[in-house]
Amino acid sequence: MDIQELKVKSFVTKYNKEKKALISILQNIQEEYNYLPQEALRIVSETLNIPLINIIGVATFYRAFSLEPRGKHLVTVCMGTACHVRGGPKILEEFERKLNIQAGETTKDKQFSLEIVACLGCCAIGPVVVVDGDYYAQTTIRKVGSILKKYMKIKKKNESN
Amino acid sequence: MISLKMNRLDVKVEDGWTILEAAKFYGLEIPTLCYNEGLSPYGGCRLCLVEVGEGPRAKLVSSCTYPVEEGLVVRTDTRRVIEARKMMIELMLSLAPNSKVIQDLASKFGVKQVRFKIRNEECILCGLCVRMCSEQMDGRAIGFQNRGYKRKISTPFDIRSEECRLCGGCMYICPACQLRCQGPQADTAVCNACLNMDPTCLDHYDDLQCWMYDAGRCGTCIRESPEKSAEKEQTSK
C-alpha cells in the first residue's frame, strides 16, 4: 500500500502540529491504513519534531496501534476472568479454527485479525466478542459462525458494488 | 533549608534535594543502580528504597526521586528496606545473571540464591542507556518499546537508527552488559567470586544504622553474640 505523504501530513496539520495530539494523529493513521506504516511514522516524526523513538514508544505501548499490517475487520475475544470461566478460550479456539489463524495473526486475504483482550469491563454480558467496535454478548461456539458471516457478507456486498 | 530526620538524626539540607542526595551528603549509604549523577533520576531499579514516615503509615519510596520535605522521617536501614532491597537484587539477578555489577550487589547484600526462573535477558530495563543516549549524547536513538513483560529497549523498527553516532555511551553505562562476570555459569547459583565472600551483617539489625554516635560500638558492623546479649539481660535485671 502506498503511503501518501500528503495524507499523513494532513492528519498532522489537522491538529495544528501540536505535539500533544500525537495519539490522535496515530489513531487517524491507524484508521486509514489499518496499521502504522514505517514511512508514515517517519513523516509524523519530522513534522511534529518528536524523536522517532518516542513515537515508536507510544505506538508500541498501546494495543490499539499495530506496526504490522492488520486485517480489515478486527475480532477481539475477551479473556478476562469472567469471560474466561464462561468459556472464552473455547470461543477463541473456534475463531482460530474458522479463520485458520492463531490469536494475534491476520488472515491471508487481509480480511480478519484476531486479538485477545484481557478485559472489556462488561463482564455481566460475557463471554464477549468485539468485531469492529460492535459488541456480541453471551457468545457461544454456535454463534461464532454467524458473527463471522455478517462481516464476510459486508465484504461481498462491497465487492458487488 | 529543610530540616528532617534521617535514621533518628536531625539533619538540615537544601531545598529541592532528593532523599538520596541528602543521605549522600550526610554519609548514609544507600545502594543505587539506575541512578547516575549526570542523568535525570528514574526510580526504576528500586535499590535506593527507603522507609518514609512513621508507624503503620511508613511506606517505601525510591529515594532518588523523592524530594525532601519539612519534618520528613526517613529510615534507610530498617528490616523492611533491607528485605525489599534483597528481593530487588534477586529479581534483577534472574534477569541478568551474568552482570558483574548486580553480582557484586548480591554479594554485598548477602543474596545467596535466586528463587526465580533465570531469564538471561541481560537487561534489567534500568533505562540508563536510554537516558545516556538522549541526555548526555543528544542522540535519541534508543528507547523503551512495548509494555509489561514484552517491554524492551531498542532502536526504531529494530534496525540501526539514523540518529545513532556509534558513540558507545549506552554500552559504557550499562550495568548488565559491561564487564560480564567470567566465573562459572551455574543455572541458579550466584557465583559471588567477584567480591568478598563474607556476608554483610546488616540484616541482623532491625531499626537503624547507628551512624557513629557510639564510636566503634554502634552495632552496624558487629553482630551481637548470644553470650553478650545474655550478659546484658542479666545486668538489666
Contacts between the chains, C-beta under 8 A, distances in Angstrom:
chain1	res1	chain2	res2	distance
A	38	B	157	6.0
A	41	B	156	7.7
A	51	B	134	7.7
A	51	B	140	3.9
A	51	B	143	7.8
A	51	B	163	7.1
A	52	B	140	7.9
A	52	B	156	4.8
A	52	B	161	7.5
A	52	B	163	7.5
A	53	B	140	5.6
A	53	B	141	6.7
A	53	B	142	6.5
A	53	B	143	3.7
A	53	B	155	7.0
A	53	B	156	5.4
A	53	B	161	7.2
A	53	B	163	7.6
A	54	B	140	7.4
A	54	B	143	6.3
A	56	B	143	6.8
A	56	B	145	6.0
A	56	B	156	4.7
A	56	B	157	7.4
A	57	B	143	5.1
A	57	B	144	5.5
A	57	B	145	6.0
A	60	B	145	4.4
A	60	B	146	4.7
A	60	B	147	7.6
A	61	B	145	8.0
A	61	B	146	7.0
A	61	B	147	5.1
A	67	B	157	7.7
